[in-house]
Amino acid sequence: LHHNCGMVCACSTCHLYVDKGEEHLPELTDKEEDFIDRARNPKLNSRLGCQCVLEEGTGTVEVTLPDQSLIHGD
């Protein structure tokens, strides 16, 4: 997952949609919400991937990556 800021919640390039398992993620912070507002096509289930770090054994999370978050290689 692409991220310009080095995973410190300072951009929105790792924007994603949480489809299932949101209860296993850390709570959304005001800072994260501010950057989600700057992402393309934010939705109620939007999160920043860099802030969705799971602790071992906490559960399963399913996400969808918006097209602008995908990196296409050669």
Summary of the structure (lengths in Angstrom):
residues: 74
radius of gyration: 11.9
end to end distance: 16.3
largest distance: 37.1
contacts: 177
relative contact order: 0.32
helix: 22%
strand: 16%
